[in-house]
Amino acid sequence: MARLPTLDDCIANGHMIAAHCEECGHVRVLNVRELADKLGDNFPIRRLIGRLRCVKCRSKRTEVRIHQGGGVVAGHGPSTRET
């Protein structure tokens, strides 16, 4: 069985993680370093599903996507503060 990608894998490869709310469509680029500091470097990215809550509508129905490179995702820049 293949090893699941971890937060450390994203950091090492310069990838970003974006949370997409399935209820309201809000997109949020997550601070991967902050997540790793809180959850541990070896935390599997897949386990973020169901743990995140949309800051706009408060739904927990979120999807997590990994984006290669450090570009902007869906018009949103990296953010660490609540909006």
C-alpha positions as CSV (number, residue, x, y, z in Angstrom):
1,M,0.0,0.0,0.0
2,A,1.3,3.4,-0.9
3,R,2.2,5.9,1.8
4,L,-0.2,8.8,2.1
5,P,1.2,12.3,1.4
6,T,1.9,14.3,4.5
7,L,2.1,18.0,5.4
8,D,5.9,17.7,5.4
9,D,5.7,16.3,1.8
10,C,3.8,19.5,0.8
11,I,6.4,21.7,2.5
12,A,9.4,19.9,1.0
13,N,7.9,20.1,-2.5
14,G,6.6,23.7,-2.3
15,H,3.0,22.6,-2.7
16,M,0.0,24.5,-1.3
17,I,-3.2,23.1,0.2
18,A,-6.6,24.7,-0.5
19,A,-9.8,23.9,1.3
20,H,-13.0,24.1,-0.8
21,C,-16.3,24.4,0.9
22,E,-18.9,22.1,-0.6
23,E,-21.8,24.2,0.9
24,C,-21.0,27.8,-0.2
25,G,-18.1,27.4,-2.6
26,H,-15.6,29.4,-0.5
27,V,-11.9,28.6,-1.1
28,R,-9.2,29.1,1.4
29,V,-5.5,28.5,0.9
30,L,-4.1,27.0,4.1
31,N,-0.8,27.8,5.8
32,V,0.8,24.4,5.5
33,R,3.6,25.3,8.0
34,E,1.1,26.3,10.6
35,L,-0.8,23.1,10.1
36,A,2.4,21.0,10.4
37,D,3.3,22.9,13.6
38,K,-0.1,22.2,15.1
39,L,-0.7,18.6,13.8
40,G,2.8,17.3,13.2
41,D,4.9,17.1,10.0
42,N,3.9,13.5,9.4
43,F,0.2,14.3,9.5
44,P,-1.5,12.7,6.4
45,I,-3.2,15.4,4.2
46,R,-6.2,13.1,3.6
47,R,-7.0,13.3,7.4
48,L,-7.7,17.0,7.1
49,I,-11.0,16.1,5.5
50,G,-13.7,16.5,8.1
51,R,-11.5,18.4,10.5
52,L,-11.7,21.7,8.7
53,R,-14.6,24.2,9.0
54,C,-15.5,26.9,6.4
55,V,-14.8,30.3,7.9
56,K,-17.7,31.7,5.8
57,C,-20.6,29.4,6.4
58,R,-19.2,27.2,9.2
59,S,-19.8,23.9,7.3
60,K,-17.5,21.0,7.8
61,R,-18.3,19.7,4.3
62,T,-14.9,20.7,2.9
63,E,-12.7,19.2,0.2
64,V,-8.9,19.4,0.3
65,R,-6.8,19.9,-2.8
66,I,-3.1,20.0,-3.2
67,H,-1.7,22.6,-5.6
68,Q,1.8,22.3,-7.0
69,G,4.0,25.3,-6.9
70,G,3.5,28.5,-5.0
71,G,1.0,30.3,-7.3
72,V,-2.3,31.8,-6.4
73,V,-5.3,29.4,-6.3
74,A,-8.7,30.5,-7.6
75,G,-7.9,34.1,-7.0
76,H,-7.0,33.6,-3.4
77,G,-3.6,34.2,-1.9
78,P,-2.2,32.4,1.2
79,S,-3.9,33.5,4.3
80,T,-3.5,32.8,8.0
81,R,-6.2,35.0,9.4
82,E,-9.9,34.6,9.7
83,T,-12.1,36.4,7.1
